[in-house]
Amino acid sequence: MDSMNTTDVVIVGAGPVGLFAVFQCGMLGLKCHVVDALPHLGGQCSALYPEKPIYDIPAYPCIEAMGLVNSLEKQAEPFQPIYHLGQQALSYHWDGDHFILETDKGLQIHARGIILAAGVGAFGPNRPPLEGIERYEEASVFYSVTQKERFRDKKVLIAGGGDSAVDWALALSDIASYVGVVHRRAKFRAAPDSVAQLEKLFNQGRIESVIPYQLSKLHGHDDGRLSKVEVQGLDGAVRLIDADFLLPFYGLSMNLGPLLSWGLAMDHHTIAVDPATAQTSQSGIYAIGDISAYPGKLKLILTGFAEAARAAHSLRAWLYPDEVRHFEYSTTQGVPGA
């Protein structure tokens, strides 16, 4: 057995929930290795919207996604996790007294327990079916915002009706010279307070409501620069809107990839768990965050944080069934090495 890749827990997924699981496991004396297909920590937060403001993290009235990731990484540091980035968890098998997890790079990690915190799995944007859109991608059509300054004093058209569309319309309203929101219905699928703010900016004329319309055609230059976006109303009416950038937010396509072959009980495209323990149908394997499902599940980062604590304590109890362990608050226990 390779002692360099032997640990108590292997965590699949280095997003916010996976990083907090490192801390929770560490507080219980469990060492962690972390595997993620992305080449950096943070999951969607760092890959898709590092500058997106998040408003529902306790004690932070507002924190940017990348700021949250950086804080979680620092919080996990005392426990010296080992990160294996840029490789995907491929398969696992039970070897009598531990799991052996293998990645697509041929790495084998020996662990006594597994925590799946892989979010939506491999993800990519749902692209609008517009002819020739590929020519504009990464030049003037973007499916995520990594640098808000790119849009300063520019004309930005946002398409979609979910949280991402609403949040970025609000965030860019003070930066861009023009922000318009294209949606095919007046009802938005976003946080009520954010929708209320959006409606207020609609009424003030600071954001244009392009409703009910849907994207129809792109007009621009051969080098990928956009000039106009054609939208079509439900009545067939066509409008041309001047735009430097188009931000379509139609959600992500989810793909759990190799995890689908692990033989775990599923709930649609997520992994079914016992809400009392976060354990999957396989003893010793736990699932937390957006990848897990149970009745009443709320897909929020803060929910994932609570699930990380639950999984860590459940795993510790599974590993040491005869141990009498008294729960301690972190204020009493302190952080080792801190």
ZAMIKOL-913400 format. One line per 4 residues: number of its first residue (from 1); their letters; for each residue x, y, z of N, C-alpha, C. Coordinates in pm, whole numbers, plus 50000, padded with zeros to 5 digits. Layout:
N
NUM> A> X Y Z X Y Z X Y Z; ...
This chain:
338
1> MDSM> 50084 49881 50000 50000 50000 50000 50088 50125 50000; 50055 50220 49916 50131 50344 49905 50094 50436 50021; 50189 50450 50118 50159 50532 50235 50136 50677 50200; 50192 50722 50087 50173 50861 50047 50028 50889 50010
5> NTTD> 49955 50786 49967 49817 50804 49925 49722 50721 50011; 49752 50714 50138 49667 50647 50235 49615 50751 50333; 49486 50749 50356 49426 50853 50439 49302 50799 50508; 49246 50880 50596 49120 50840 50660 49003 50859 50565
9> VVIV> 48999 50974 50499 48884 51009 50416 48931 51065 50283; 48867 51023 50175 48888 51088 50047 48759 51163 50013; 48772 51291 49986 48659 51375 49953 48662 51401 49803; 48553 51372 49736 48543 51393 49592 48469 51525 49570
13> GAGP> 48543 51626 49528 48484 51758 49508 48550 51862 49596; 48607 51966 49534 48678 52070 49609 48606 52203 49601; 48472 52198 49592 48393 52319 49601 48379 52362 49746; 48299 52464 49775 48284 52511 49912 48245 52402 50011
17> VGLF> 48151 52316 49973 48105 52212 50065 48215 52108 50089; 48286 52071 49984 48396 51977 50001 48507 52034 50089; 48538 52162 50071 48641 52226 50153 48600 52232 50299; 48472 52260 50325 48426 52264 50464 48426 52125 50525
21> AVFQ> 48405 52023 50442 48411 51885 50492 48552 51852 50541; 48654 51909 50476 48792 51889 50523 48806 51941 50666; 48750 52061 50690 48757 52120 50824 48682 52034 50925; 48561 51992 50891 48482 51913 50983 48549 51779 51015
25> CGML> 48602 51714 50914 48675 51589 50937 48799 51613 51023; 48870 51722 50992 48990 51755 51067 48962 51776 51215; 48851 51842 51246 48815 51865 51385 48786 51735 51459; 48759 51629 51385 48734 51498 51444 48855 51406 51433
29> GLKC> 48969 51464 51394 49092 51386 51387 49105 51299 51265; 49030 51330 51159 49035 51251 51037 49112 51326 50928; 49213 51262 50872 49293 51321 50765 49222 51303 50630; 49242 51400 50542 49169 51398 50414 49259 51416 50293
33> HVVD> 49226 51344 50187 49271 51373 50052 49149 51422 49975; 49170 51513 49881 49060 51571 49805 49088 51558 49656; 48989 51508 49582 49002 51490 49437 48902 51582 49367; 48946 51651 49263 48854 51734 49186 48899 51736 49041
37> ALPH> 48801 51731 48949 48832 51730 48806 48885 51865 48758; 48850 51972 48827 48899 52104 48788 49043 52124 48834; 49118 52211 48768 49259 52231 48805 49278 52325 48924; 49168 52369 48985 49178 52463 49096 49067 52435 49196
41> LGGQ> 49081 52490 49316 48980 52473 49419 48860 52564 49391; 48746 52528 49446 48632 52619 49443 48513 52573 49362; 48528 52470 49278 48414 52423 49201 48353 52531 49114; 48219 52535 49109 48150 52635 49027 48184 52777 49070
45> CSAL> 48204 52795 49201 48230 52930 49251 48351 52993 49185; 48457 52916 49166 48577 52972 49104 48575 52959 48952; 48509 52855 48900 48512 52831 48755 48412 52917 48680; 48296 52943 48741 48189 53011 48667 48161 53153 48714
49> YPEK> 48171 53179 48844 48135 53313 48889 48215 53356 49012; 48347 53369 48999 48429 53406 49115 48395 53541 49175; 48340 53632 49095 48308 53765 49147 48161 53780 49182; 48084 53673 49174 47941 53680 49204 47921 53704 49354
53> PIYD> 47839 53801 49390 47811 53823 49532 47716 53716 49587; 47747 53665 49705 47661 53567 49773 47611 53633 49901; 47481 53625 49925 47420 53700 50034 47370 53612 50149; 47373 53480 50135 47311 53397 50239 47411 53310 50314
57> IPAY> 47536 53358 50324 47634 53289 50409 47630 53354 50547; 47604 53279 50652 47595 53338 50786 47717 53423 50820; 47692 53538 50880 47793 53635 50926 47852 53718 50814; 47819 53687 50688 47865 53768 50576 47743 53830 50505
61> PCIE> 47714 53957 50530 47603 54020 50457 47619 54006 50305; 47746 54008 50260 47777 53985 50120 47921 53941 50110; 47944 53836 50032 48082 53791 50009 48090 53740 49866; 48198 53775 49795 48215 53724 49660 48251 53576 49665
65> AMGL> 48209 53503 49563 48227 53358 49561 48372 53318 49582; 48465 53387 49516 48606 53350 49530 48658 53385 49668; 48604 53490 49728 48642 53523 49865 48600 53414 49961; 48482 53357 49937 48435 53246 50021 48526 53125 50005
69> VNSL> 48563 53094 49881 48652 52979 49856 48786 52999 49927; 48842 53119 49917 48971 53146 49980 48964 53131 50132; 48853 53176 50191 48837 53165 50336 48823 53019 50378; 48750 52941 50300 48733 52799 50331 48865 52723 50318
73> EKQA> 48944 52759 50216 49076 52696 50200 49163 52726 50321; 49161 52850 50366 49241 52889 50483 49192 52817 50608; 49060 52802 50620 49003 52734 50736 49046 52587 50741; 49064 52526 50625 49103 52385 50618 49254 52364 50635
77> EPFQ> 49332 52469 50617 49479 52458 50617 49538 52387 50738; 49491 52413 50860 49555 52349 50976 49554 52197 50971; 49465 52140 50891 49451 51994 50887 49529 51932 50770; 49603 52015 50698 49695 51970 50594 49634 51871 50495
81> PIYH> 49524 51908 50433 49466 51819 50331 49559 51809 50211; 49552 51698 50141 49629 51679 50019 49532 51683 49901; 49557 51775 49810 49467 51796 49696 49521 51726 49572; 49434 51657 49502 49465 51595 49374 49372 51659 49271
85> LGQQ> 49419 51766 49208 49334 51844 49119 49358 51806 48973; 49263 51840 48889 49275 51811 48747 49260 51663 48714; 49192 51589 48802 49167 51448 48774 49033 51406 48833; 48968 51316 48763 48832 51277 48796 48830 51145 48872
89> ALSY> 48747 51137 48976 48728 51011 49047 48658 50914 48953; 48722 50801 48928 48673 50709 48825 48594 50593 48885; 48655 50523 48981 48592 50403 49036 48643 50380 49177; 48578 50286 49245 48625 50248 49379 48596 50099 49398
93> HWDG> 48667 50040 49491 48630 49907 49538 48671 49891 49684; 48605 49801 49751 48632 49774 49893 48736 49663 49903; 48840 49688 49979 48951 49593 49985 48959 49524 50122; 48846 49497 50180 48845 49425 50307 48835 49515 50428
97> DHFI> 48923 49615 50436 48915 49707 50550 48928 49853 50509; 48931 49878 50378 48936 50016 50330 48891 50021 50184; 48862 50144 50140 48827 50166 50000 48953 50199 49921; 48954 50162 49794 49058 50208 49701 48987 50285 49591
101> LETD> 49012 50414 49587 48953 50500 49485 49057 50525 49377; 49016 50513 49252 49108 50535 49140 49060 50651 49055; 49154 50734 49010 49120 50848 48925 49153 50818 48780; 49110 50908 48692 49136 50887 48549 49282 50908 48514
105> KGLQ> 49364 50953 48610 49508 50966 48588 49584 50845 48642; 49509 50744 48687 49573 50623 48738 49613 50631 48883; 49582 50740 48951 49614 50754 49092 49522 50667 49176; 49578 50596 49274 49498 50518 49367 49512 50577 49507
109> IHAR> 49398 50599 49571 49397 50652 49707 49328 50550 49796; 49397 50511 49903 49343 50416 49999 49281 50496 50113; 49152 50476 50138 49083 50555 50240 48984 50468 50314; 48959 50504 50437 48865 50428 50520 48721 50473 50500
113> GIIL> 48704 50589 50438 48571 50639 50409 48575 50736 50292; 48461 50756 50229 48451 50845 50113 48337 50944 50136; 48363 51070 50107 48257 51172 50109 48247 51232 49969; 48131 51220 49909 48107 51275 49775 48049 51416 49790
117> AAGV> 48123 51514 49742 48079 51654 49746 48098 51715 49608; 48056 51638 49507 48088 51672 49368 47988 51767 49304; 47901 51830 49383 47807 51927 49327 47718 51864 49222; 47715 51923 49105 47634 51868 48995 47716 51775 48907
121> GAFG> 47835 51740 48953 47923 51657 48873 47994 51742 48768; 48030 51680 48657 48086 51757 48547 47976 51849 48494; 48010 51975 48471 47905 52068 48432 47947 52151 48312; 47847 52198 48241 47869 52287 48128 47743 52366 48106
125> PNRP> 47751 52477 48036 47633 52562 48019 47534 52504 47919; 47406 52532 47943 47304 52504 47843 47306 52619 47743; 47348 52589 47620 47363 52694 47518 47231 52722 47448; 47200 52847 47422 47081 52877 47343 47100 52830 47199
129> PLEG> 46995 52781 47134 47008 52728 46997 47012 52840 46893; 47121 52913 46891 47136 53024 46797 47241 52989 46693; 47208 53007 46569 47301 52975 46459 47427 53060 46470; 47543 52993 46463 47671 53063 46463 47714 53119 46596
133> IERY> 47652 53075 46706 47687 53132 46837 47831 53101 46875; 47885 52989 46823 48021 52950 46858 48122 53058 46820; 48093 53131 46713 48186 53235 46666 48202 53347 46769; 48101 53367 46850 48102 53477 46945 48146 53436 47086
137> EEAS> 48146 53305 47110 48180 53258 47245 48323 53296 47282; 48339 53336 47407 48467 53379 47463 48518 53510 47403; 48436 53573 47319 48469 53705 47267 48363 53805 47313; 48239 53771 47290 48132 53860 47334 48009 53784 47386
141> VFYS> 48013 53653 47383 47910 53571 47447 47976 53488 47556; 47928 53506 47679 47985 53436 47794 47875 53371 47875; 47905 53250 47926 47809 53177 48008 47838 53191 48156; 47939 53266 48190 47973 53295 48329 48045 53428 48332
145> VTQK> 48053 53486 48450 48123 53613 48467 48239 53591 48562; 48359 53609 48511 48478 53595 48596 48545 53729 48625; 48515 53829 48542 48572 53963 48563 48465 54067 48530; 48411 54128 48633 48305 54228 48610 48356 54347 48531
149> ERFR> 48483 54382 48550 48537 54501 48484 48532 54491 48332; 48526 54370 48279 48517 54351 48135 48395 54424 48077; 48292 54442 48160 48165 54495 48113 48144 54643 48149; 48246 54704 48205 48232 54844 48244 48207 54931 48120
153> DKKV> 48103 55014 48129 48064 55108 48024 48029 55039 47892; 47991 54911 47899 47949 54837 47780 47799 54809 47784; 47744 54773 47668 47604 54736 47658 47591 54584 47674; 47521 54542 47778 47513 54400 47814 47368 54353 47810
157> LIAG> 47344 54245 47737 47212 54184 47734 47221 54050 47807; 47136 54031 47905 47134 53909 47985 47007 53831 47951; 47022 53700 47928 46907 53616 47894 46888 53510 48001; 46765 53495 48048 46736 53394 48148 46645 53448 48256
161> GGDS> 46592 53356 48337 46500 53398 48441 46529 53340 48577; 46649 53282 48594 46686 53222 48722 46772 53315 48806; 46828 53259 48913 46909 53338 49006 47030 53402 48939; 47098 53327 48852 47219 53382 48789 47186 53503 48704
165> AVDW> 47080 53493 48624 47042 53606 48539 47005 53728 48622; 46924 53706 48725 46880 53818 48809 46997 53877 48887; 47079 53790 48947 47191 53839 49029 47290 53921 48946; 47319 53873 48824 47417 53945 48743 47358 54073 48683
169> ALAL> 47230 54073 48658 47168 54198 48614 47182 54304 48722; 47159 54266 48847 47173 54360 48959 47318 54403 48975; 47411 54305 48968 47552 54335 48992 47612 54424 48885; 47565 54409 48760 47622 54486 48649 47550 54618 48623
173> SDIA> 47441 54640 48693 47362 54761 48667 47438 54890 48698; 47535 54882 48790 47616 55000 48824 47747 55007 48746; 47772 54908 48663 47899 54900 48591 47880 54922 48441; 47785 54851 48383 47762 54859 48238 47685 54987 48204
177> SYVG> 47703 55034 48081 47628 55152 48036 47483 55117 48006; 47458 54989 47974 47323 54942 47949 47313 54797 47993; 47207 54763 48062 47176 54624 48096 47032 54597 48058; 47011 54493 47977 46876 54449 47943 46861 54303 47983
181> VVHR> 46741 54265 48022 46713 54126 48060 46605 54070 47968; 46642 53965 47893 46550 53898 47803 46493 53776 47873; 46361 53770 47879 46296 53653 47939 46161 53634 47872; 46120 53511 47858 45998 53483 47783 45870 53497 47866
185> RAKF> 45887 53518 47997 45769 53540 48081 45803 53640 48191; 45699 53698 48251 45721 53801 48352 45766 53744 48485; 45742 53616 48508 45778 53554 48635 45922 53504 48632; 45998 53537 48738 46137 53493 48749 46149 53382 48854
189> RAAP> 46241 53289 48829 46267 53180 48923 46391 53214 49004; 46380 53315 49088 46494 53364 49164 46446 53404 49303; 46543 53437 49389 46510 53477 49525 46416 53597 49522; 46308 53593 49599 46208 53701 49596 46266 53840 49618
193> DSVA> 46361 53853 49710 46419 53985 49736 46496 54036 49614; 46567 53945 49546 46642 53984 49426 46546 54024 49314; 46437 53951 49301 46337 53984 49199 46276 54121 49227; 46252 54149 49355 46197 54280 49393 46293 54392 49356
197> QLEK> 46423 54369 49379 46523 54470 49341 46525 54489 49190; 46516 54378 49116 46516 54386 48970 46396 54466 48920; 46278 54435 48975 46157 54508 48934 46172 54657 48963; 46234 54692 49074 46256 54832 49108 46344 54900 49004
201> LFNQ> 46451 54830 48962 46542 54887 48862 46474 54893 48724; 46386 54797 48696 46306 54806 48574 46225 54937 48575; 46157 54960 48686 46069 55076 48698 46147 55208 48692; 46272 55204 48741 46356 55325 48739 46423 55346 48604
205> GRIE> 46413 55247 48516 46476 55258 48385 46625 55228 48386; 46676 55176 48496 46819 55146 48504 46853 55012 48440; 46754 54923 48431 46766 54796 48359 46644 54787 48269; 46665 54746 48142 46552 54734 48052 46489 54595 48062
209> SVIP> 46359 54592 48072 46285 54467 48074 46249 54429 47930; 46313 54325 47879 46285 54278 47743 46199 54152 47757; 46072 54173 47793 45979 54067 47828 45844 54096 47761; 45776 53996 47704 45819 53856 47688 45884 53836 47551
213> YQLS> 46011 53812 47552 46087 53788 47429 46181 53670 47452; 46234 53617 47344 46338 53516 47352 46441 53542 47243; 46563 53492 47266 46671 53514 47171 46636 53452 47036; 46673 53524 46929 46640 53476 46795 46762 53467 46703
217> KLHG> 46848 53570 46706 46960 53572 46613 47066 53669 46662; 47193 53640 46628 47304 53727 46664 47356 53799 46540; 47393 53925 46556 47452 54004 46448 47585 54059 46497; 47689 54044 46416 47818 54094 46458 47923 54081 46350
221> HDDG> 48049 54071 46394 48163 54071 46304 48232 53934 46302; 48314 53913 46201 48382 53785 46185 48478 53754 46299; 48527 53859 46367 48623 53837 46477 48552 53804 46609; 48420 53785 46606 48348 53746 46726 48288 53861 46803
225> RLSK> 48308 53984 46754 48250 54099 46823 48102 54110 46789; 48021 54121 46892 47877 54131 46876 47838 54277 46853; 47735 54299 46773 47685 54436 46754 47537 54447 46791; 47459 54348 46754 47317 54350 46786 47267 54209 46817
229> VEVQ> 47165 54203 46901 47099 54076 46929 46953 54090 46886; 46910 53996 46805 46771 53995 46759 46688 53909 46855; 46579 53966 46903 46488 53892 46990 46350 53890 46927; 46275 53786 46960 46142 53770 46902 46040 53754 47013
233> GLDG> 45930 53828 47001 45824 53819 47099 45736 53698 47074; 45652 53667 47171 45563 53553 47157 45461 53574 47046; 45441 53703 47010 45349 53735 46901 45418 53742 46765; 45549 53707 46764 45623 53709 46639 45694 53839 46612
237> AVRL> 45669 53942 46693 45735 54071 46674 45885 54058 46697; 45964 54128 46616 46110 54119 46623 46168 54254 46666; 46266 54247 46756 46340 54366 46798 46488 54344 46777; 46560 54451 46745 46706 54447 46740 46759 54532 46855
241> IDAD> 46843 54473 46937 46896 54542 47054 47046 54557 47040; 47095 54680 47050 47240 54703 47046 47304 54636 47168; 47410 54559 47146 47475 54489 47257 47621 54462 47224; 47706 54488 47322 47847 54449 47312 47868 54307 47360
245> FLLP> 47783 54266 47457 47797 54133 47517 47660 54071 47537; 47655 53939 47523 47538 53860 47556 47576 53760 47663; 47498 53756 47771 47522 53661 47880 47400 53571 47893; 47401 53453 47830 47287 53363 47843 47303 53277 47969
249> FYGL> 47206 53285 48058 47209 53205 48180 47089 53111 48180; 47107 52998 48114 47000 52898 48104 47032 52773 48187; 47115 52791 48287 47146 52680 48374 47261 52594 48321; 47289 52489 48395 47400 52399 48362 47347 52262 48325
253> SMNL> 47416 52199 48233 47387 52059 48205 47469 51976 48304; 47401 51884 48373 47467 51807 48478 47504 51668 48426; 47621 51623 48468 47665 51490 48429 47749 51432 48541; 47694 51334 48610 47768 51272 48720 47879 51181 48671
257> GPLL> 47880 51153 48540 47991 51078 48482 48011 50943 48548; 48136 50909 48582 48167 50777 48638 48092 50745 48767; 48048 50847 48841 47977 50821 48967 47848 50742 48943; 47793 50753 48822 47671 50679 48791 47693 50528 48792
261> SWGL> 47817 50486 48774 47848 50343 48770 47891 50287 48906; 47881 50369 49010 47925 50324 49142 47823 50234 49212; 47704 50222 49154 47605 50133 49212 47531 50191 49332; 47538 50323 49350 47470 50387 49463 47324 50414 49426
265> AMDH> 47236 50407 49525 47095 50437 49499 47082 50582 49456; 47002 50604 49351 46988 50738 49294 46848 50793 49316; 46840 50924 49312 46712 50995 49312 46717 51092 49194; 46663 51047 49079 46677 51120 48953 46826 51135 48921
269> HTIA> 46879 51258 48916 47019 51277 48879 47106 51306 49001; 47058 51272 49118 47135 51292 49241 47143 51162 49319; 47223 51162 49424 47246 51041 49503 47159 51045 49628; 47081 50940 49648 46992 50932 49763 47073 50905 49890
273> VDPA> 47042 50979 49995 47111 50960 50123 47010 50955 50237; 47056 50901 50349 46980 50906 50474 47002 51045 50534; 46898 51127 50549 46919 51263 50597 46975 51270 50739; 46960 51162 50816 47011 51162 50953 47161 51143 50958
277> TAQT> 47219 51083 50852 47362 51053 50855 47438 51100 50731; 47366 51133 50624 47425 51167 50494 47488 51046 50426; 47462 50925 50479 47518 50804 50419 47439 50763 50297; 47509 50716 50195 47447 50663 50075 47402 50520 50100
281> SQSG> 47360 50451 49995 47321 50311 50009 47440 50220 50034; 47562 50274 50023 47684 50197 50050 47744 50245 50182; 47757 50154 50277 47817 50190 50405 47956 50248 50384; 47985 50356 50456 48118 50417 50446 48130 50522 50338
285> IYAI> 48026 50537 50255 48026 50639 50151 47913 50738 50180; 47946 50864 50185 47851 50969 50221 47843 51070 50106; 47730 51137 50093 47713 51238 49988 47655 51364 50049; 47713 51478 50013 47671 51606 50070 47665 51713 49961
289> GDIS> 47596 51822 49988 47586 51928 49889 47487 51893 49780; 47500 51958 49665 47401 51944 49557 47392 51804 49499; 47492 51722 49522 47489 51587 49466 47399 51494 49546; 47361 51533 49667 47281 51445 49754 47134 51484 49750
293> AYPG> 47048 51385 49781 46904 51409 49778 46836 51337 49894; 46738 51406 49953 46653 51348 50057 46530 51438 50067; 46421 51392 50127 46299 51473 50135 46324 51606 50206; 46276 51714 50145 46291 51846 50206 46425 51913 50181
297> KLKL> 46506 51855 50094 46640 51908 50065 46633 52051 50011; 46715 52139 50065 46733 52274 50013 46871 52283 49951; 46878 52316 49822 47007 52323 49754 47071 52459 49776; 47127 52475 49894 47197 52597 49934 47335 52561 49986
301> ILTG> 47430 52652 49971 47564 52626 50023 47559 52602 50173; 47478 52681 50245 47474 52666 50390 47415 52531 50430; 47324 52476 50349 47273 52342 50374 47386 52240 50358; 47466 52259 50255 47581 52171 50233 47680 52175 50347
305> FAEA> 47698 52294 50406 47788 52306 50521 47739 52218 50637; 47608 52225 50665 47552 52144 50773 47566 51996 50741; 47545 51959 50614 47559 51819 50574 47703 51772 50588; 47799 51862 50566 47940 51826 50582 47969 51787 50727
309> ARAA> 47913 51863 50822 47931 51830 50963 47864 51697 50996; 47744 51678 50942 47671 51553 50968 47748 51433 50914; 47799 51445 50792 47872 51333 50731 47999 51302 50808; 48072 51406 50849 48198 51384 50923 48172 51311 51054
313> HSLR> 48070 51352 51128 48039 51286 51256 47989 51145 51233; 47909 51125 51129 47857 50991 51099 47970 50897 51058; 48061 50949 50978 48173 50867 50933 48263 50829 51050; 48289 50925 51139 48370 50896 51256 48305 50784 51340
317> AWLY> 48174 50791 51359 48103 50689 51436 48106 50554 51365; 48101 50556 51230 48107 50430 51155 48245 50367 51166; 48349 50449 51165 48486 50399 51174 48518 50347 51313; 48461 50412 51414 48491 50376 51553 48360 50350 51629
321> PDEV> 48294 50240 51599 48161 50214 51658 48163 50198 51809; 48275 50159 51868 48282 50137 52013 48334 50260 52087; 48366 50363 52014 48423 50481 52077 48315 50562 52148; 48346 50604 52268 48258 50696 52340 48316 50836 52320
325> RHFE> 48251 50911 52236 48304 51043 52202 48202 51150 52241; 48243 51242 52323 48155 51348 52367 48166 51466 52272; 48051 51513 52229 48049 51626 52136 48108 51750 52202; 48194 51820 52128 48253 51944 52177 48232 52055 52076
329> YSTT> 48197 52175 52126 48189 52291 52039 48330 52336 52004; 48344 52397 51887 48476 52441 51845 48533 52546 51939; 48447 52625 52004 48497 52726 52098 48563 52659 52218; 48517 52539 52252 48577 52466 52364 48698 52386 52318
333> QGVP> 48683 52322 52203 48787 52231 52152 48905 52306 52094; 48875 52419 52028 48981 52490 51956 49017 52418 51828; 49104 52479 51748 49150 52419 51624 49295 52375 51641; 49325 52247 51620 49461 52198 51635 49561 52284 51555
337> GA> 49666 52325 51622 49771 52402 51555 49742 52550 51543; 49621 52591 51579 49585 52732 51566 49629 52811 51689
